[in-house]
Amino acid sequence: MVAAGRPERPLRPTIDLIVQRGLAPAASVAADLALLARAVTTGRGALRVYTLAGEVLAIGRYHLPPEPGPDRDVRVMRRHAGGRVAPWGDGFVGLSLVLPHRAALIASDPAAVRPEQVMNRYLRGLLGACESLGVAAFHPGRDTVTVDGRLLAVGGFEVAASGGFVLEAVVAVDRDLTVLPSLLDRADPGGVVKAPFVTAADTTSLAACTGRRFDVGEIADGLRSGYERRLGVAFENGTVPECTALDEPAWLAERCRPESLDRAVTIQGQLGTVEVFFARAADALGAVVLAGDFIANSPGVDRLEQRLAGAPAEREALVSRILGVVDGSTNFLLGLGTPRAAAAGIADGILG
């Protein structure tokens, strides 16, 4: 019997384990789209562990895309999830946990796991993997995994309009996040994407922690063990469903700043920089675009931008409209504090 008020936990959920090597960025994004569609339709989840070929700069769901730089050897990839910009190619291993809803490994009710709890719950499998590889990793909160305070992995997640869920993370294996400034210089010479400067004192890698190199298959085995031990998940070997080719230019251009948005404010958030682009008449806003380092559900962000367009340029009216969308459950925006703190920060930024 289940105690009153407690959601029923699934009986040892079984998901697919998929290992892929040397993918092009567009193929990786398309794979998760296919897995999301399957998860929602059939209830079957998957953990996909993969490497991308070459030098890849991965922007989050809500970053503006950089103008093409002179170094065409660096590929720019837009992820499904929000969060900070990160390297995601040679020397790194990516993982995608794709589920029919955000609580699918914990309970049958999606609301059983609040948005702010998601990373803590689902990064446990990665912590278990690190432990099996001889690395004492820790989740200090928010979107990171660290070793002795140094950054080893970053992640984020998306909840689609269908309710489907994908958590993405990148793990530094043979290289670390000190390559990020170089990738940004080469792929984004115009400085469209904002990121803090990362030094060797801030980061580490599995190779640096252990003195050895790891194949993606070995890391996948560690993740299998970590999710089995820490979340009670069972795995079967699987494959990606047939994928529709991704329109990569359109996907990269999904979030852009129209020329009519002649105003911009920058808010320093918990994950990095959040930017608000907008137009404003004397007493009302025009269109609004949010960009940068935050984690949210994309339907909620779309709805929030729609609600802010045409809003009176008055603090309480803006806060009310934001809170009318961002309830912290169905629609969430992580990286600016509580919903009320986020609403106040955005409103104060706009009103300047």
Secondary structure by P-SEA (a helix, b strand, c coil): ccccccccccccbbbbbbbbccccaaaaaaaaaaaaaaaaaccbbbbbbbccccbbbbbccccccccccccccbbbbbcccccbbbbccccbbbbbbcccccccccccccccccccaaaaaaaaaaaaaaaaaccccccccccccccccccccccccccccccbbbbbbbbbccccccaaaaaaaaaccccccccccccccccccccccccccccaaaaaaaaaaaaaaaccccccccccccccccaaaaaaacccccccccbbbbbbccccbbbbbbccccccccbbbbbccccccaaaaaaaaaaaccccccaaaaaaaaaaccccccccccccccaaaaaaaaaaaaac
